[in-house]
Amino acid sequence: MDYKDLAELIFPNAKDISYYEEKYPERNLPEGAIVTRFAPSPTGFVHIGGLYQALVARESAKKTGGVFFLRVEDTDQKREVENGVTGIVNSLKDFEMAPDEGMISDTEEIGNYGPYKQSLRKEIYESYAKYLLAQGKAYPCFCTPEDDEERKQKQEAAGVRPGYYGSWSKCRNLTVEEAAERIKNGENYIVRFKSPGRDDRKIKHKDVIKGNVEFPEHDQDIVIIKADGLPTYHFAHAIDDHLMRTTHVIRSDEWLSSVPLHLQLFHELGFKAPKYAHISPIMKNDNGNKRKLSKRKDPEAAVSYYKEQGIPADAVKEYLMNIANSTFENWRRANPKTPMDEFEFSLNKMSVSGALFDMVKLLDIGKTVISKMTASEVYDGALEWAKEYDEELVKMLEDKEYALKVFGIERDNSNKPRKDIAKWSDVKDNIIYMYEAPSSYDFDKITGDDAKKVIEEYLKVYDENDDKYTWFSKIKDTAEKCGYAREVKEYKQEPEKWPGHVGDISTVIRVAITGRRNTPDLYEIMGVLGKEEVVIRLENAIK
C-alpha cells in the first residue's frame, strides 16, 4: 500500500484536481489587472476595518481593470451568527461597494468562479487534500484532545515552542499501512499538512505595503481538514485564491505572521502565490495610548453605526481613502467637485503604521459632502434615513415643496453653500426652527426693552417684497434709529460712540424669528417662512 492508496481510502469520491484547474481557467484581463477580494467570516457585525479593507481592495481592482469579489469564509460554523452573510452583503451595498463577483445575498451569487461560500466548496477542498495525501505531503492524524493537552504540558515543562512539529508530531511518521488500519477500524482522525519547513531557516518576502520582511520558516504540521470534513482557513484560502485567480491578497496585518505558512502551502500545492498586501489597523487614542478600535468598547467600530447616525456613505469612503493614501486630501482640495473614483489610488502609497480614527475629521468631511448636494439630494438623503430612524422627521418632510425650499436656503445658488449638516441625524435639529416658532430667546448683547424697540422699529419697515440690498438697508436704518452704528466698520473705528452695530441688530431679528443666533442666510429664511409667519414671530418676540 502507498500514499495514493491511502488518499483513495480517505477521499474515494474526490475528483482529480485537473477537473477544477480546467473549470476555473486563468482570467482574460488586461495586463497588470488586480484580482482581489473581501473575504470576511459571518461571525458578527462588519467592522469599520473590514470596510476599509474592502474599499482598498475594490479601488485596487477598479483602477487596473481587474475584479473585486466577495467570498464568505464560513468554515467555522460554530461561530457563525444568524443573518451574518446578509449583514456583510448589505454593508457593502450601503456604502455603494457591491462586488463585481461573489455573494449578493445570503443564497445568491454572481460570477463564474464560485461557489463563493467556503461551506459549499467542500468537494473542491477534498480533491486538493487528496492530491497532497497522494504525494505524501499530508497525513491522517489520530491524536485526541487528551493527546494534545499532554503534548502542550510536556512542551511547557521542557520550555520549548508549543505546536505540532518535528518530534512532537506524533502521527507524522505512521506507516501508510498503520494509518489505513486505524481508519478501517473506525478511529476518528483529521488531516494534517506535512510541513517541509525548519525553524532554524529564514524566509524573505516582499509585502506590497510593508516592504521587505523576514521570518523563520514555517515548520508546524497544521490541520488542513477538520473532523467535520471542512477545511481550516489556511488551507481553504490557498485553494480558493488559486482557483479564483486572485492576484493580490489584501488583508489586515494581523495575518502578516501567517505569510510563511501560506507561501509554503502555495508552493507545496504547486500554485503560483499571489502578492500579499497587509493593511495596518485603524487605531484609537485611548487616554494617550493607541489601541485598535474594539468591537466591545467602541460603537464606531461597527459599520452599522455610520448608517444609524446617517453619515453619508461618500463621507465615510472619503475619510477611509484619506487614511489609505495621504495624497488624497490634497487631491480633493484641488478637485473639490471631481468624483472620488477619479483619484489615482495606489497600494504602494499606503502607510506602514496604523492611522488614528478621527471622528471630528469624519464629520467635517460629512459637512463638505452634504454641502455639495442639491436641495433635492439633501431631501432624498434625509427622508431615506428618517424612514428607518426618525418618524418625527418623516412627518416634517411630508410637505416636499416646502422642505425643498428649506433645504435650498444658501445651497443651490450659493458659491459658498452652508456647511451645517454633517449627518442625516443632524437634520431635524438644523431645520426645526423652520417648522416651529421659538419659545425662548437669547438675544446676546441687546436685551429687554432695547431688543423690544429694535423689533418694533424693524416691523415698521419690513416688506416681504424687498430685494436683499433693500432688506439689509432697512436693517441698517433700524440700527441707526435705535442708536447703533450703521456699519460694523464705523463701530470698530470708534467703539465708544455706540453701544453696538448693525450686526447686533440683525442678531436680535434673527433670534426673534428663529430662536438662534447662528443660522444660514436670514434673508432667505424669511423668504421661505413668508410674510405672515415672519410677522407672527416678530410680534410674539415683542410680547
Disulfide bonds with the S-S distance in Angstrom:
none
